[in-house]
Amino acid sequence: MKWDDAGEGLPLITEYQQLKIEQAHRIGTRDNLMYATLASIAAVAVGAYQARIADLLLLLPPGCVILGWTYLVNDQKISAIGRYIRLDLGPRVTELVGSKTPVFGWESNHRSDRRRRSRKIIQLGADLMTFCVPGLIAIAARLTIASSSILTMVIVAVEITLVVILGTQIVVNADLARDRPWSAADDDLLPATRDAAR
């Protein structure tokens, strides 16, 4: 073992622990945003129906976009933390301890599941259905229910643009890649090179 001075690796382990705490916090926030979006969809739909005010439906797209953007930012940070651990922090600790297998192996191993891509595609569909489709349906319903002024059409155009931008960003940021699982054949590679090959 190369790690003769434990103090050399303690900052790295501390950094790992703090990153995992932040990641867990962001996962909880991200998941709660889906529930908050579903609750806001129900509240706006019921409110518009009970008040018989079609324009209330136009509150839904901006609400979905704001919650969806916050969801997307948290999801991106969760992925960024995992990527940093896999490609930077993990290889440094692996080299420091002189391990033949990657330290923090779970960070890579869970991404090599054969069904990961199909699950991520389903998740992408769920994200679009939660944050984009309701806004578009609300706009279509509003345009169908009542006549529209020029101001209403401008608002609708802006909302459609925002929903499309959000949908595009959700698709672009969908992490659909499946990592190659680590094998004993990788032992001859330096940790940084091995992870880069993934």
Phi and psi in degrees as GROMACS dihedral restraints (atoms count N, CA, C in turn):
[ dihedral_restraints ]
;  ai    aj    ak    al  type     phi  dphi    fc
    3     4     5     6     1   -80.9    20    10
    4     5     6     7     1   -15.8    20    10
    6     7     8     9     1   -81.9    20    10
    7     8     9    10     1    74.5    20    10
    9    10    11    12     1   -78.5    20    10
   10    11    12    13     1   -32.3    20    10
   12    13    14    15     1  -108.0    20    10
   13    14    15    16     1   102.8    20    10
   15    16    17    18     1   -59.8    20    10
   16    17    18    19     1   -30.3    20    10
   18    19    20    21     1   -61.2    20    10
   19    20    21    22     1   -25.2    20    10
   21    22    23    24     1   -67.0    20    10
   22    23    24    25     1   -33.3    20    10
   24    25    26    27     1   -96.9    20    10
   25    26    27    28     1   -12.7    20    10
   27    28    29    30     1   -59.3    20    10
   28    29    30    31     1   -41.8    20    10
   30    31    32    33     1   -61.5    20    10
   31    32    33    34     1   -34.5    20    10
   33    34    35    36     1   -69.3    20    10
   34    35    36    37     1   -42.1    20    10
   36    37    38    39     1   -66.0    20    10
   37    38    39    40     1   -40.7    20    10
   39    40    41    42     1   -62.3    20    10
   40    41    42    43     1   -42.5    20    10
   42    43    44    45     1   -61.0    20    10
   43    44    45    46     1   -42.9    20    10
   45    46    47    48     1   -59.3    20    10
   46    47    48    49     1   -46.9    20    10
   48    49    50    51     1   -61.3    20    10
   49    50    51    52     1   -43.4    20    10
   51    52    53    54     1   -66.1    20    10
   52    53    54    55     1   -38.7    20    10
   54    55    56    57     1   -64.2    20    10
   55    56    57    58     1   -39.7    20    10
   57    58    59    60     1   -68.4    20    10
   58    59    60    61     1   -34.6    20    10
   60    61    62    63     1   -64.5    20    10
   61    62    63    64     1   -46.4    20    10
   63    64    65    66     1   -63.1    20    10
   64    65    66    67     1   -41.7    20    10
   66    67    68    69     1   -61.6    20    10
   67    68    69    70     1   -44.7    20    10
   69    70    71    72     1   -62.7    20    10
   70    71    72    73     1   -40.9    20    10
   72    73    74    75     1   -62.6    20    10
   73    74    75    76     1   -44.5    20    10
   75    76    77    78     1   -67.0    20    10
   76    77    78    79     1   -34.5    20    10
   78    79    80    81     1   -63.1    20    10
   79    80    81    82     1   -45.0    20    10
   81    82    83    84     1   -61.9    20    10
   82    83    84    85     1   -43.7    20    10
   84    85    86    87     1   -62.8    20    10
   85    86    87    88     1   -46.6    20    10
   87    88    89    90     1   -58.2    20    10
   88    89    90    91     1   -47.7    20    10
   90    91    92    93     1   -66.0    20    10
   91    92    93    94     1   -37.4    20    10
   93    94    95    96     1   -67.1    20    10
   94    95    96    97     1   -27.3    20    10
   96    97    98    99     1   -65.4    20    10
   97    98    99   100     1   -30.6    20    10
   99   100   101   102     1   -65.9    20    10
  100   101   102   103     1   -43.7    20    10
  102   103   104   105     1   -65.6    20    10
  103   104   105   106     1   -40.0    20    10
  105   106   107   108     1   -63.2    20    10
  106   107   108   109     1   -38.1    20    10
  108   109   110   111     1   -66.2    20    10
  109   110   111   112     1   -44.8    20    10
  111   112   113   114     1   -62.1    20    10
  112   113   114   115     1   -39.5    20    10
  114   115   116   117     1   -65.8    20    10
  115   116   117   118     1   -39.9    20    10
  117   118   119   120     1   -70.1    20    10
  118   119   120   121     1   -34.1    20    10
  120   121   122   123     1   -61.6    20    10
  121   122   123   124     1   -47.5    20    10
  123   124   125   126     1   -63.0    20    10
  124   125   126   127     1   -42.5    20    10
  126   127   128   129     1   -63.5    20    10
  127   128   129   130     1   -44.7    20    10
  129   130   131   132     1   -67.3    20    10
  130   131   132   133     1   -43.1    20    10
  132   133   134   135     1   -62.3    20    10
  133   134   135   136     1   -46.4    20    10
  135   136   137   138     1   -66.4    20    10
  136   137   138   139     1   -42.6    20    10
  138   139   140   141     1   -62.0    20    10
  139   140   141   142     1   -43.8    20    10
  141   142   143   144     1   -64.9    20    10
  142   143   144   145     1   -38.4    20    10
  144   145   146   147     1   -68.9    20    10
  145   146   147   148     1   -47.6    20    10
  147   148   149   150     1   -68.4    20    10
  148   149   150   151     1   -39.3    20    10
  150   151   152   153     1   -81.9    20    10
  151   152   153   154     1   -13.7    20    10
  153   154   155   156     1    57.2    20    10
  154   155   156   157     1    39.1    20    10
  156   157   158   159     1  -118.1    20    10
  157   158   159   160     1   104.3    20    10
  159   160   161   162     1   -63.5    20    10
  160   161   162   163     1   -31.6    20    10
  162   163   164   165     1   -64.3    20    10
  163   164   165   166     1   -21.0    20    10
  165   166   167   168     1   -61.6    20    10
  166   167   168   169     1   -25.5    20    10
  168   169   170   171     1   -62.6    20    10
  169   170   171   172     1   -25.0    20    10
  171   172   173   174     1   -75.3    20    10
  172   173   174   175     1    -5.2    20    10
  174   175   176   177     1   -77.6    20    10
  175   176   177   178     1   -22.4    20    10
  177   178   179   180     1   -68.0    20    10
  178   179   180   181     1   -48.2    20    10
  180   181   182   183     1   -57.4    20    10
  181   182   183   184     1   -47.7    20    10
  183   184   185   186     1   -63.9    20    10
  184   185   186   187     1   -36.9    20    10
  186   187   188   189     1   -61.4    20    10
  187   188   189   190     1   -45.1    20    10
  189   190   191   192     1   -65.1    20    10
  190   191   192   193     1   -38.0    20    10
  192   193   194   195     1   -67.2    20    10
  193   194   195   196     1   -43.6    20    10
  195   196   197   198     1   -63.8    20    10
  196   197   198   199     1   -48.4    20    10
  198   199   200   201     1   -65.9    20    10
  199   200   201   202     1   -39.1    20    10
  201   202   203   204     1   -65.6    20    10
  202   203   204   205     1   -38.8    20    10
  204   205   206   207     1   -66.7    20    10
  205   206   207   208     1   -41.5    20    10
  207   208   209   210     1   -63.0    20    10
  208   209   210   211     1   -41.1    20    10
  210   211   212   213     1   -58.9    20    10
  211   212   213   214     1   -47.1    20    10
  213   214   215   216     1   -63.8    20    10
  214   215   216   217     1   -42.7    20    10
  216   217   218   219     1   -61.8    20    10
  217   218   219   220     1   -45.1    20    10
  219   220   221   222     1   -64.3    20    10
  220   221   222   223     1   -41.9    20    10
  222   223   224   225     1   -62.9    20    10
  223   224   225   226     1   -40.3    20    10
  225   226   227   228     1   -65.1    20    10
  226   227   228   229     1   -40.2    20    10
  228   229   230   231     1   -68.2    20    10
  229   230   231   232     1   -36.8    20    10
  231   232   233   234     1   -60.5    20    10
  232   233   234   235     1   -46.1    20    10
  234   235   236   237     1   -65.8    20    10
  235   236   237   238     1   -39.5    20    10
  237   238   239   240     1   -64.0    20    10
  238   239   240   241     1   -39.4    20    10
  240   241   242   243     1   -63.3    20    10
  241   242   243   244     1   -46.7    20    10
  243   244   245   246     1   -60.5    20    10
  244   245   246   247     1   -41.7    20    10
  246   247   248   249     1   -64.8    20    10
  247   248   249   250     1   -41.6    20    10
  249   250   251   252     1   -62.7    20    10
  250   251   252   253     1   -42.7    20    10
  252   253   254   255     1   -64.9    20    10
  253   254   255   256     1   -43.0    20    10
  255   256   257   258     1   -67.2    20    10
  256   257   258   259     1   -43.8    20    10
  258   259   260   261     1   -99.8    20    10
  259   260   261   262     1   -15.3    20    10
  261   262   263   264     1  -125.3    20    10
  262   263   264   265     1   -66.7    20    10
  264   265   266   267     1   -64.5    20    10
  265   266   267   268     1   -48.2    20    10
  267   268   269   270     1   -57.5    20    10
  268   269   270   271     1   -50.3    20    10
  270   271   272   273     1   -60.0    20    10
  271   272   273   274     1   -36.4    20    10
  273   274   275   276     1   -65.2    20    10
  274   275   276   277     1   -42.4    20    10
  276   277   278   279     1   -69.3    20    10
  277   278   279   280     1   -39.6    20    10
  279   280   281   282     1   -58.8    20    10
  280   281   282   283     1   -44.6    20    10
  282   283   284   285     1   -67.8    20    10
  283   284   285   286     1   -39.1    20    10
  285   286   287   288     1   -63.1    20    10
  286   287   288   289     1   -41.6    20    10
  288   289   290   291     1   -86.9    20    10
  289   290   291   292     1    -8.1    20    10
  291   292   293   294     1    69.7    20    10
  292   293   294   295     1    31.2    20    10
  294   295   296   297     1   -78.9    20    10
  295   296   297   298     1   146.8    20    10
  297   298   299   300     1   -86.2    20    10
  298   299   300   301     1   -15.8    20    10
  300   301   302   303     1  -116.5    20    10
  301   302   303   304     1   151.9    20    10
  303   304   305   306     1   -62.5    20    10
  304   305   306   307     1   135.5    20    10
  306   307   308   309     1   -75.3    20    10
  307   308   309   310     1   150.7    20    10
  309   310   311   312     1    58.9    20    10
  310   311   312   313     1    41.9    20    10
  312   313   314   315     1   -58.3    20    10
  313   314   315   316     1   -28.2    20    10
  315   316   317   318     1   -59.8    20    10
  316   317   318   319     1   -32.1    20    10
  318   319   320   321     1   -58.6    20    10
  319   320   321   322     1   -29.8    20    10
  321   322   323   324     1  -100.4    20    10
  322   323   324   325     1   -39.4    20    10
  324   325   326   327     1   -61.1    20    10
  325   326   327   328     1   -39.3    20    10
  327   328   329   330     1   -70.0    20    10
  328   329   330   331     1   -15.2    20    10
  330   331   332   333     1   -89.0    20    10
  331   332   333   334     1    -4.2    20    10
  333   334   335   336     1  -100.0    20    10
  334   335   336   337     1     4.5    20    10
  336   337   338   339     1   -59.3    20    10
  337   338   339   340     1   134.6    20    10
  339   340   341   342     1   -62.2    20    10
  340   341   342   343     1   -27.7    20    10
  342   343   344   345     1   -92.8    20    10
  343   344   345   346     1     3.5    20    10
  345   346   347   348     1   -59.5    20    10
  346   347   348   349     1   -46.3    20    10
  348   349   350   351     1   -61.6    20    10
  349   350   351   352     1   -43.9    20    10
  351   352   353   354     1   -66.1    20    10
  352   353   354   355     1   -37.8    20    10
  354   355   356   357     1   -64.5    20    10
  355   356   357   358     1   -40.9    20    10
  357   358   359   360     1   -68.0    20    10
  358   359   360   361     1   -34.6    20    10
  360   361   362   363     1   -66.3    20    10
  361   362   363   364     1   -42.5    20    10
  363   364   365   366     1   -62.9    20    10
  364   365   366   367     1   -40.8    20    10
  366   367   368   369     1   -64.0    20    10
  367   368   369   370     1   -38.9    20    10
  369   370   371   372     1   -60.1    20    10
  370   371   372   373     1   -44.8    20    10
  372   373   374   375     1   -61.6    20    10
  373   374   375   376     1   -41.6    20    10
  375   376   377   378     1   -64.4    20    10
  376   377   378   379     1   -40.0    20    10
  378   379   380   381     1   -63.1    20    10
  379   380   381   382     1   -44.9    20    10
  381   382   383   384     1   -65.4    20    10
  382   383   384   385     1   -39.7    20    10
  384   385   386   387     1   -66.3    20    10
  385   386   387   388     1   -32.0    20    10
  387   388   389   390     1   -81.0    20    10
  388   389   390   391     1   -44.0    20    10
  390   391   392   393     1  -103.2    20    10
  391   392   393   394     1   -19.7    20    10
  393   394   395   396     1  -113.3    20    10
  394   395   396   397     1   -48.5    20    10
  396   397   398   399     1   -60.7    20    10
  397   398   399   400     1   -44.3    20    10
  399   400   401   402     1   -59.2    20    10
  400   401   402   403     1   -38.3    20    10
  402   403   404   405     1   -63.4    20    10
  403   404   405   406     1   -42.4    20    10
  405   406   407   408     1   -67.2    20    10
  406   407   408   409     1   -38.5    20    10
  408   409   410   411     1   -64.9    20    10
  409   410   411   412     1   -42.1    20    10
  411   412   413   414     1   -61.3    20    10
  412   413   414   415     1   -41.5    20    10
  414   415   416   417     1   -64.4    20    10
  415   416   417   418     1   -46.3    20    10
  417   418   419   420     1   -61.7    20    10
  418   419   420   421     1   -41.6    20    10
  420   421   422   423     1   -64.5    20    10
  421   422   423   424     1   -42.6    20    10
  423   424   425   426     1   -62.0    20    10
  424   425   426   427     1   -42.3    20    10
  426   427   428   429     1   -68.9    20    10
  427   428   429   430     1   -28.0    20    10
  429   430   431   432     1   -80.0    20    10
  430   431   432   433     1   -38.5    20    10
  432   433   434   435     1   -71.8    20    10
  433   434   435   436     1   -42.4    20    10
  435   436   437   438     1  -137.9    20    10
  436   437   438   439     1   161.0    20    10
  438   439   440   441     1   -70.3    20    10
  439   440   441   442     1   158.2    20    10
  441   442   443   444     1  -123.9    20    10
  442   443   444   445     1   137.0    20    10
  444   445   446   447     1   -83.9    20    10
  445   446   447   448     1   174.0    20    10
  447   448   449   450     1   -62.3    20    10
  448   449   450   451     1   -40.3    20    10
  450   451   452   453     1   -60.7    20    10
  451   452   453   454     1   -43.5    20    10
  453   454   455   456     1   -61.2    20    10
  454   455   456   457     1   -42.1    20    10
  456   457   458   459     1   -66.3    20    10
  457   458   459   460     1   -34.9    20    10
  459   460   461   462     1   -65.5    20    10
  460   461   462   463     1   -44.7    20    10
  462   463   464   465     1   -60.2    20    10
  463   464   465   466     1   -44.5    20    10
  465   466   467   468     1   -61.0    20    10
  466   467   468   469     1   -43.9    20    10
  468   469   470   471     1   -61.7    20    10
  469   470   471   472     1   -42.6    20    10
  471   472   473   474     1   -64.5    20    10
  472   473   474   475     1   -43.5    20    10
  474   475   476   477     1   -65.3    20    10
  475   476   477   478     1   -42.0    20    10
  477   478   479   480     1   -61.3    20    10
  478   479   480   481     1   -42.5    20    10
  480   481   482   483     1   -60.4    20    10
  481   482   483   484     1   -45.3    20    10
  483   484   485   486     1   -63.3    20    10
  484   485   486   487     1   -42.2    20    10
  486   487   488   489     1   -64.4    20    10
  487   488   489   490     1   -41.7    20    10
  489   490   491   492     1   -65.6    20    10
  490   491   492   493     1   -41.5    20    10
  492   493   494   495     1   -61.0    20    10
  493   494   495   496     1   -45.7    20    10
  495   496   497   498     1   -61.0    20    10
  496   497   498   499     1   -46.5    20    10
  498   499   500   501     1   -59.4    20    10
  499   500   501   502     1   -41.5    20    10
  501   502   503   504     1   -62.3    20    10
  502   503   504   505     1   -43.7    20    10
  504   505   506   507     1   -66.8    20    10
  505   506   507   508     1   -36.1    20    10
  507   508   509   510     1   -63.1    20    10
  508   509   510   511     1   -43.6    20    10
  510   511   512   513     1   -66.8    20    10
  511   512   513   514     1   -45.8    20    10
  513   514   515   516     1   -62.0    20    10
  514   515   516   517     1   -37.6    20    10
  516   517   518   519     1   -89.6    20    10
  517   518   519   520     1     1.6    20    10
  519   520   521   522     1   -67.0    20    10
  520   521   522   523     1   122.8    20    10
  522   523   524   525     1   -90.7    20    10
  523   524   525   526     1    85.3    20    10
  525   526   527   528     1   -91.6    20    10
  526   527   528   529     1    -6.0    20    10
  528   529   530   531     1   -68.4    20    10
  529   530   531   532     1   146.5    20    10
  531   532   533   534     1  -113.6    20    10
  532   533   534   535     1   123.6    20    10
  534   535   536   537     1   -74.5    20    10
  535   536   537   538     1   151.1    20    10
  537   538   539   540     1   -75.7    20    10
  538   539   540   541     1   130.7    20    10
  540   541   542   543     1   -66.3    20    10
  541   542   543   544     1   146.9    20    10
  543   544   545   546     1   -68.3    20    10
  544   545   546   547     1   144.8    20    10
  546   547   548   549     1  -137.5    20    10
  547   548   549   550     1   167.6    20    10
  549   550   551   552     1   -61.6    20    10
  550   551   552   553     1   -23.5    20    10
  552   553   554   555     1   -65.0    20    10
  553   554   555   556     1   -17.1    20    10
  555   556   557   558     1   -82.1    20    10
  556   557   558   559     1    -4.1    20    10
  558   559   560   561     1   -58.3    20    10
  559   560   561   562     1   -30.3    20    10
  561   562   563   564     1   -77.4    20    10
  562   563   564   565     1   -12.5    20    10
  564   565   566   567     1   -88.3    20    10
  565   566   567   568     1   146.0    20    10
  567   568   569   570     1   -65.7    20    10
  568   569   570   571     1   150.3    20    10
  570   571   572   573     1   -53.5    20    10
  571   572   573   574     1   -44.7    20    10
  573   574   575   576     1   -63.9    20    10
  574   575   576   577     1   -39.7    20    10
  576   577   578   579     1   -68.4    20    10
  577   578   579   580     1   -39.7    20    10
  579   580   581   582     1   -61.9    20    10
  580   581   582   583     1   -45.5    20    10
  582   583   584   585     1   -69.0    20    10
  583   584   585   586     1   -34.8    20    10
  585   586   587   588     1   -65.1    20    10
  586   587   588   589     1   -30.5    20    10
  588   589   590   591     1   -67.9    20    10
  589   590   591   592     1   -19.5    20    10
